[in-house]
Amino acid sequence: MSKTDKELAVDVAKAVIEANSVKLAIASNNVKHQTNPVNLDSINAIIKSVHKTLQALPDDK
């Protein structure tokens, strides 16, 4: 069974969250740097944007 547009939008948001999770990196000068995770406003915007885009696509018939 195929997924709904809402389910696909949530899947995209989950992938973005996983790809942008908090990570520690060490710069060339041996200074530790922590990346920032995606905030809730960004996650909501991603879901809404992807859902809107999927809704705008023509139906395959």
N, CA, C and O atoms as a CHARMM CRD file, in Angstrom:
* protein
*
  244
    1    1 MET  N      0.84400  -1.17000   0.00000 PROA 1      0.00000
    2    1 MET  CA     0.00000   0.00000   0.00000 PROA 1      0.00000
    3    1 MET  C      0.89600   1.24100   0.00000 PROA 1      0.00000
    4    1 MET  O      1.87200   1.29800   0.74700 PROA 1      0.00000
    5    2 SER  N      0.57700   2.20900  -0.81200 PROA 2      0.00000
    6    2 SER  CA     1.40900   3.40400  -0.90100 PROA 2      0.00000
    7    2 SER  C      1.11100   4.35500   0.26300 PROA 2      0.00000
    8    2 SER  O      0.02400   4.34200   0.84100 PROA 2      0.00000
    9    3 LYS  N      2.10100   5.16900   0.58100 PROA 3      0.00000
   10    3 LYS  CA     1.97800   6.10700   1.69100 PROA 3      0.00000
   11    3 LYS  C      1.22300   7.36300   1.25400 PROA 3      0.00000
   12    3 LYS  O      1.21900   7.72800   0.07900 PROA 3      0.00000
   13    4 THR  N      0.59100   8.00700   2.22400 PROA 4      0.00000
   14    4 THR  CA    -0.08500   9.27400   1.95100 PROA 4      0.00000
   15    4 THR  C      0.95800  10.38800   1.86100 PROA 4      0.00000
   16    4 THR  O      2.11200  10.20900   2.24800 PROA 4      0.00000
   17    5 ASP  N      0.53100  11.53500   1.34500 PROA 5      0.00000
   18    5 ASP  CA     1.43900  12.68300   1.26500 PROA 5      0.00000
   19    5 ASP  C      1.91700  13.10300   2.65200 PROA 5      0.00000
   20    5 ASP  O      3.07300  13.49200   2.82000 PROA 5      0.00000
   21    6 LYS  N      1.03200  13.02600   3.64400 PROA 6      0.00000
   22    6 LYS  CA     1.41400  13.39700   5.00600 PROA 6      0.00000
   23    6 LYS  C      2.47500  12.43500   5.54000 PROA 6      0.00000
   24    6 LYS  O      3.44200  12.86600   6.16800 PROA 6      0.00000
   25    7 GLU  N      2.30200  11.15700   5.29800 PROA 7      0.00000
   26    7 GLU  CA     3.28300  10.17300   5.74900 PROA 7      0.00000
   27    7 GLU  C      4.63100  10.38900   5.07600 PROA 7      0.00000
   28    7 GLU  O      5.67400  10.27400   5.72000 PROA 7      0.00000
   29    8 LEU  N      4.61700  10.70000   3.78900 PROA 8      0.00000
   30    8 LEU  CA     5.86800  10.96700   3.07500 PROA 8      0.00000
   31    8 LEU  C      6.55100  12.22200   3.61400 PROA 8      0.00000
   32    8 LEU  O      7.77400  12.25500   3.74900 PROA 8      0.00000
   33    9 ALA  N      5.76500  13.25200   3.92100 PROA 9      0.00000
   34    9 ALA  CA     6.32500  14.49100   4.46200 PROA 9      0.00000
   35    9 ALA  C      6.98700  14.23800   5.80700 PROA 9      0.00000
   36    9 ALA  O      8.05800  14.77900   6.08200 PROA 9      0.00000
   37   10 VAL  N      6.36100  13.42200   6.64700 PROA 10     0.00000
   38   10 VAL  CA     6.94200  13.08900   7.94500 PROA 10     0.00000
   39   10 VAL  C      8.21200  12.26600   7.75400 PROA 10     0.00000
   40   10 VAL  O      9.18100  12.45600   8.48900 PROA 10     0.00000
   41   11 ASP  N      8.22500  11.35800   6.78500 PROA 11     0.00000
   42   11 ASP  CA     9.43200  10.57400   6.50400 PROA 11     0.00000
   43   11 ASP  C     10.59700  11.47700   6.10100 PROA 11     0.00000
   44   11 ASP  O     11.73200  11.25400   6.52100 PROA 11     0.00000
   45   12 VAL  N     10.32000  12.48800   5.29300 PROA 12     0.00000
   46   12 VAL  CA    11.37000  13.43700   4.88500 PROA 12     0.00000
   47   12 VAL  C     11.88100  14.19700   6.10700 PROA 12     0.00000
   48   12 VAL  O     13.08800  14.35800   6.28300 PROA 12     0.00000
   49   13 ALA  N     10.96600  14.66100   6.94500 PROA 13     0.00000
   50   13 ALA  CA    11.37500  15.39400   8.15000 PROA 13     0.00000
   51   13 ALA  C     12.22400  14.51600   9.06600 PROA 13     0.00000
   52   13 ALA  O     13.20700  14.98900   9.63600 PROA 13     0.00000
   53   14 LYS  N     11.85900  13.25700   9.21000 PROA 14     0.00000
   54   14 LYS  CA    12.64700  12.33200  10.03900 PROA 14     0.00000
   55   14 LYS  C     14.05100  12.15800   9.46400 PROA 14     0.00000
   56   14 LYS  O     15.02600  12.10600  10.21400 PROA 14     0.00000
   57   15 ALA  N     14.15700  12.06900   8.14800 PROA 15     0.00000
   58   15 ALA  CA    15.47400  11.92100   7.52100 PROA 15     0.00000
   59   15 ALA  C     16.33000  13.16500   7.74200 PROA 15     0.00000
   60   15 ALA  O     17.53700  13.05800   7.95600 PROA 15     0.00000
   61   16 VAL  N     15.71200  14.34100   7.69100 PROA 16     0.00000
   62   16 VAL  CA    16.44600  15.58700   7.93400 PROA 16     0.00000
   63   16 VAL  C     16.93100  15.63200   9.38000 PROA 16     0.00000
   64   16 VAL  O     18.06300  16.03300   9.64900 PROA 16     0.00000
   65   17 ILE  N     16.07100  15.22000  10.30600 PROA 17     0.00000
   66   17 ILE  CA    16.45900  15.20100  11.72000 PROA 17     0.00000
   67   17 ILE  C     17.64600  14.26700  11.92900 PROA 17     0.00000
   68   17 ILE  O     18.60800  14.62700  12.60700 PROA 17     0.00000
   69   18 GLU  N     17.58500  13.07600  11.35300 PROA 18     0.00000
   70   18 GLU  CA    18.68000  12.11800  11.49900 PROA 18     0.00000
   71   18 GLU  C     19.96900  12.64200  10.87900 PROA 18     0.00000
   72   18 GLU  O     21.04900  12.46400  11.44100 PROA 18     0.00000
   73   19 ALA  N     19.85600  13.28700   9.72400 PROA 19     0.00000
   74   19 ALA  CA    21.04600  13.79800   9.04000 PROA 19     0.00000
   75   19 ALA  C     21.65800  14.98200   9.77100 PROA 19     0.00000
   76   19 ALA  O     22.85600  15.23600   9.64600 PROA 19     0.00000
   77   20 ASN  N     20.84700  15.71000  10.53400 PROA 20     0.00000
   78   20 ASN  CA    21.33100  16.90500  11.21800 PROA 20     0.00000
   79   20 ASN  C     21.36600  16.75600  12.73000 PROA 20     0.00000
   80   20 ASN  O     21.28600  17.74900  13.45400 PROA 20     0.00000
   81   21 SER  N     21.48300  15.54300  13.20500 PROA 21     0.00000
   82   21 SER  CA    21.55600  15.33600  14.65000 PROA 21     0.00000
   83   21 SER  C     22.83300  15.95700  15.19400 PROA 21     0.00000
   84   21 SER  O     23.75700  16.26600  14.44300 PROA 21     0.00000
   85   22 VAL  N     22.87300  16.13300  16.49200 PROA 22     0.00000
   86   22 VAL  CA    24.03600  16.75600  17.12800 PROA 22     0.00000
   87   22 VAL  C     25.27000  15.89100  16.88600 PROA 22     0.00000
   88   22 VAL  O     25.27400  14.68700  17.14200 PROA 22     0.00000
   89   23 LYS  N     26.30000  16.53500  16.39100 PROA 23     0.00000
   90   23 LYS  CA    27.55900  15.84000  16.10500 PROA 23     0.00000
   91   23 LYS  C     28.70700  16.65000  16.68500 PROA 23     0.00000
   92   23 LYS  O     28.64900  17.87700  16.76200 PROA 23     0.00000
   93   24 LEU  N     29.73200  15.95000  17.08500 PROA 24     0.00000
   94   24 LEU  CA    30.94100  16.61200  17.54000 PROA 24     0.00000
   95   24 LEU  C     32.00200  16.47400  16.46900 PROA 24     0.00000
   96   24 LEU  O     32.19700  15.39900  15.90200 PROA 24     0.00000
   97   25 ALA  N     32.67600  17.56300  16.20300 PROA 25     0.00000
   98   25 ALA  CA    33.75700  17.56300  15.21700 PROA 25     0.00000
   99   25 ALA  C     34.95700  18.26000  15.81900 PROA 25     0.00000
  100   25 ALA  O     34.82400  19.12500  16.68500 PROA 25     0.00000
  101   26 ILE  N     36.10800  17.88000  15.35800 PROA 26     0.00000
  102   26 ILE  CA    37.33900  18.54200  15.80500 PROA 26     0.00000
  103   26 ILE  C     37.92900  19.28200  14.61600 PROA 26     0.00000
  104   26 ILE  O     38.25000  18.68700  13.58700 PROA 26     0.00000
  105   27 ALA  N     38.06400  20.57900  14.77700 PROA 27     0.00000
  106   27 ALA  CA    38.60200  21.42800  13.72000 PROA 27     0.00000
  107   27 ALA  C     40.10500  21.20500  13.57300 PROA 27     0.00000
  108   27 ALA  O     40.72900  20.53500  14.39600 PROA 27     0.00000
  109   28 SER  N     40.67100  21.77000  12.52100 PROA 28     0.00000
  110   28 SER  CA    42.10300  21.58800  12.25900 PROA 28     0.00000
  111   28 SER  C     42.98000  22.13400  13.38700 PROA 28     0.00000
  112   28 SER  O     44.12200  21.70400  13.54700 PROA 28     0.00000
  113   29 ASN  N     42.44900  23.08100  14.17100 PROA 29     0.00000
  114   29 ASN  CA    43.22100  23.63600  15.29000 PROA 29     0.00000
  115   29 ASN  C     42.91500  22.90200  16.60300 PROA 29     0.00000
  116   29 ASN  O     43.16200  23.43000  17.68800 PROA 29     0.00000
  117   30 ASN  N     42.36800  21.66800  16.49300 PROA 30     0.00000
  118   30 ASN  CA    42.05400  20.80300  17.63500 PROA 30     0.00000
  119   30 ASN  C     40.98700  21.37100  18.57600 PROA 30     0.00000
  120   30 ASN  O     40.94200  21.00900  19.75200 PROA 30     0.00000
  121   31 VAL  N     40.14700  22.24200  18.07200 PROA 31     0.00000
  122   31 VAL  CA    39.04800  22.79500  18.86100 PROA 31     0.00000
  123   31 VAL  C     37.79000  21.98800  18.55200 PROA 31     0.00000
  124   31 VAL  O     37.43100  21.78800  17.39200 PROA 31     0.00000
  125   32 LYS  N     37.13000  21.53000  19.61500 PROA 32     0.00000
  126   32 LYS  CA    35.89400  20.77200  19.42500 PROA 32     0.00000
  127   32 LYS  C     34.76400  21.70800  19.00800 PROA 32     0.00000
  128   32 LYS  O     34.64700  22.82900  19.50200 PROA 32     0.00000
  129   33 HSD  N     33.94500  21.22500  18.09800 PROA 33     0.00000
  130   33 HSD  CA    32.81900  22.01500  17.58900 PROA 33     0.00000
  131   33 HSD  C     31.58800  21.12100  17.58400 PROA 33     0.00000
  132   33 HSD  O     31.63100  19.99800  17.08200 PROA 33     0.00000
  133   34 GLN  N     30.49500  21.62000  18.14200 PROA 34     0.00000
  134   34 GLN  CA    29.24900  20.85300  18.17800 PROA 34     0.00000
  135   34 GLN  C     28.25800  21.46000  17.19900 PROA 34     0.00000
  136   34 GLN  O     28.00100  22.66300  17.22800 PROA 34     0.00000
  137   35 THR  N     27.70200  20.61700  16.33000 PROA 35     0.00000
  138   35 THR  CA    26.68700  21.10600  15.40500 PROA 35     0.00000
  139   35 THR  C     25.35700  21.20400  16.13800 PROA 35     0.00000
  140   35 THR  O     25.13800  20.51000  17.13100 PROA 35     0.00000
  141   36 ASN  N     24.48100  22.05300  15.65700 PROA 36     0.00000
  142   36 ASN  CA    23.17700  22.23500  16.28300 PROA 36     0.00000
  143   36 ASN  C     22.13100  21.37600  15.58800 PROA 36     0.00000
  144   36 ASN  O     22.12900  21.26800  14.36100 PROA 36     0.00000
  145   37 PRO  N     21.23900  20.76500  16.36700 PROA 37     0.00000
  146   37 PRO  CA    20.16800  19.97500  15.75700 PROA 37     0.00000
  147   37 PRO  C     19.13200  20.88900  15.10300 PROA 37     0.00000
  148   37 PRO  O     19.12900  22.09900  15.32700 PROA 37     0.00000
  149   38 VAL  N     18.26800  20.30300  14.30600 PROA 38     0.00000
  150   38 VAL  CA    17.18900  21.04600  13.66500 PROA 38     0.00000
  151   38 VAL  C     16.17600  21.42900  14.74000 PROA 38     0.00000
  152   38 VAL  O     15.81100  20.59600  15.56900 PROA 38     0.00000
  153   39 ASN  N     15.71900  22.68000  14.73300 PROA 39     0.00000
  154   39 ASN  CA    14.74400  23.09500  15.74500 PROA 39     0.00000
  155   39 ASN  C     13.31300  22.76400  15.29900 PROA 39     0.00000
  156   39 ASN  O     13.07500  22.44100  14.13500 PROA 39     0.00000
  157   40 LEU  N     12.38400  22.84700  16.22500 PROA 40     0.00000
  158   40 LEU  CA    11.00100  22.44800  15.97900 PROA 40     0.00000
  159   40 LEU  C     10.34800  23.27600  14.87100 PROA 40     0.00000
  160   40 LEU  O      9.59300  22.73800  14.06100 PROA 40     0.00000
  161   41 ASP  N     10.63100  24.57500  14.83100 PROA 41     0.00000
  162   41 ASP  CA    10.05700  25.42000  13.77300 PROA 41     0.00000
  163   41 ASP  C     10.51300  24.95500  12.39600 PROA 41     0.00000
  164   41 ASP  O      9.72300  24.93200  11.45200 PROA 41     0.00000
  165   42 SER  N     11.77100  24.58800  12.27900 PROA 42     0.00000
  166   42 SER  CA    12.29600  24.09100  11.00600 PROA 42     0.00000
  167   42 SER  C     11.65100  22.76900  10.61900 PROA 42     0.00000
  168   42 SER  O     11.33800  22.54500   9.44900 PROA 42     0.00000
  169   43 ILE  N     11.45100  21.89400  11.59900 PROA 43     0.00000
  170   43 ILE  CA    10.81300  20.60500  11.32500 PROA 43     0.00000
  171   43 ILE  C      9.38700  20.81200  10.82400 PROA 43     0.00000
  172   43 ILE  O      8.96400  20.18500   9.85300 PROA 43     0.00000
  173   44 ASN  N      8.64900  21.69800  11.49600 PROA 44     0.00000
  174   44 ASN  CA     7.27800  21.99700  11.06100 PROA 44     0.00000
  175   44 ASN  C      7.26300  22.57800   9.65100 PROA 44     0.00000
  176   44 ASN  O      6.40900  22.22200   8.83900 PROA 44     0.00000
  177   45 ALA  N      8.19700  23.46300   9.36400 PROA 45     0.00000
  178   45 ALA  CA     8.27100  24.06900   8.03500 PROA 45     0.00000
  179   45 ALA  C      8.58800  23.02600   6.96900 PROA 45     0.00000
  180   45 ALA  O      8.04600  23.07800   5.86500 PROA 45     0.00000
  181   46 ILE  N      9.46200  22.08300   7.29600 PROA 46     0.00000
  182   46 ILE  CA     9.80900  21.01400   6.34600 PROA 46     0.00000
  183   46 ILE  C      8.58600  20.16900   6.03600 PROA 46     0.00000
  184   46 ILE  O      8.29200  19.89500   4.87300 PROA 46     0.00000
  185   47 ILE  N      7.86500  19.75100   7.09000 PROA 47     0.00000
  186   47 ILE  CA     6.67400  18.91600   6.88400 PROA 47     0.00000
  187   47 ILE  C      5.65100  19.65200   6.03300 PROA 47     0.00000
  188   47 ILE  O      5.11300  19.08600   5.08200 PROA 47     0.00000
  189   48 LYS  N      5.37900  20.90800   6.36700 PROA 48     0.00000
  190   48 LYS  CA     4.38300  21.68500   5.60700 PROA 48     0.00000
  191   48 LYS  C      4.82200  21.89000   4.15800 PROA 48     0.00000
  192   48 LYS  O      4.01100  21.77100   3.24000 PROA 48     0.00000
  193   49 SER  N      6.09200  22.19400   3.95400 PROA 49     0.00000
  194   49 SER  CA     6.59700  22.44700   2.61200 PROA 49     0.00000
  195   49 SER  C      6.55700  21.19900   1.74000 PROA 49     0.00000
  196   49 SER  O      6.12300  21.25100   0.58900 PROA 49     0.00000
  197   50 VAL  N      7.01100  20.07500   2.29500 PROA 50     0.00000
  198   50 VAL  CA     7.01300  18.82800   1.52300 PROA 50     0.00000
  199   50 VAL  C      5.57700  18.40100   1.22100 PROA 50     0.00000
  200   50 VAL  O      5.28000  17.97000   0.10700 PROA 50     0.00000
  201   51 HSD  N      4.68900  18.51800   2.20500 PROA 51     0.00000
  202   51 HSD  CA     3.29300  18.13500   1.98900 PROA 51     0.00000
  203   51 HSD  C      2.66200  19.00400   0.89600 PROA 51     0.00000
  204   51 HSD  O      1.97100  18.49300   0.01400 PROA 51     0.00000
  205   52 LYS  N      2.89900  20.30200   0.95900 PROA 52     0.00000
  206   52 LYS  CA     2.35700  21.22400  -0.05100 PROA 52     0.00000
  207   52 LYS  C      2.89600  20.88400  -1.44100 PROA 52     0.00000
  208   52 LYS  O      2.15300  20.89400  -2.42200 PROA 52     0.00000
  209   53 THR  N      4.19700  20.58300  -1.51400 PROA 53     0.00000
  210   53 THR  CA     4.80200  20.22100  -2.80300 PROA 53     0.00000
  211   53 THR  C      4.20100  18.94000  -3.35600 PROA 53     0.00000
  212   53 THR  O      3.89600  18.85400  -4.54600 PROA 53     0.00000
  213   54 LEU  N      4.02800  17.93100  -2.48300 PROA 54     0.00000
  214   54 LEU  CA     3.43700  16.67000  -2.93900 PROA 54     0.00000
  215   54 LEU  C      1.99400  16.85600  -3.40100 PROA 54     0.00000
  216   54 LEU  O      1.56000  16.22500  -4.36500 PROA 54     0.00000
  217   55 GLN  N      1.26800  17.70600  -2.72600 PROA 55     0.00000
  218   55 GLN  CA    -0.12200  17.97600  -3.11800 PROA 55     0.00000
  219   55 GLN  C     -0.21500  18.67400  -4.47400 PROA 55     0.00000
  220   55 GLN  O     -1.20300  18.52100  -5.19300 PROA 55     0.00000
  221   56 ALA  N      0.82700  19.44400  -4.81900 PROA 56     0.00000
  222   56 ALA  CA     0.83100  20.19600  -6.07400 PROA 56     0.00000
  223   56 ALA  C      1.22700  19.34300  -7.28400 PROA 56     0.00000
  224   56 ALA  O      1.01200  19.74700  -8.42700 PROA 56     0.00000
  225   57 LEU  N      1.80100  18.17500  -7.03200 PROA 57     0.00000
  226   57 LEU  CA     2.21400  17.31800  -8.13400 PROA 57     0.00000
  227   57 LEU  C      0.99300  16.74900  -8.85300 PROA 57     0.00000
  228   57 LEU  O     -0.02000  16.45500  -8.21800 PROA 57     0.00000
  229   58 PRO  N      1.08300  16.59100 -10.17000 PROA 58     0.00000
  230   58 PRO  CA    -0.05400  16.00700 -10.90600 PROA 58     0.00000
  231   58 PRO  C     -0.20800  14.53800 -10.55000 PROA 58     0.00000
  232   58 PRO  O      0.76500  13.84800 -10.24800 PROA 58     0.00000
  233   59 ASP  N     -1.44800  14.07500 -10.59300 PROA 59     0.00000
  234   59 ASP  CA    -1.73000  12.66100 -10.33400 PROA 59     0.00000
  235   59 ASP  C     -1.24000  11.82100 -11.50300 PROA 59     0.00000
  236   59 ASP  O     -1.36800  12.21200 -12.66300 PROA 59     0.00000
  237   60 ASP  N     -0.67500  10.65200 -11.18000 PROA 60     0.00000
  238   60 ASP  CA    -0.27800   9.70300 -12.21900 PROA 60     0.00000
  239   60 ASP  C     -1.47800   8.80400 -12.51600 PROA 60     0.00000
  240   60 ASP  O     -1.91300   8.02100 -11.67200 PROA 60     0.00000
  241   61 LYS  N     -1.98700   8.93400 -13.70400 PROA 61     0.00000
  242   61 LYS  CA    -3.13300   8.10200 -14.09100 PROA 61     0.00000
  243   61 LYS  C     -2.91400   7.50900 -15.45500 PROA 61     0.00000
  244   61 LYS  O     -3.77000   6.77800 -15.95400 PROA 61     0.00000
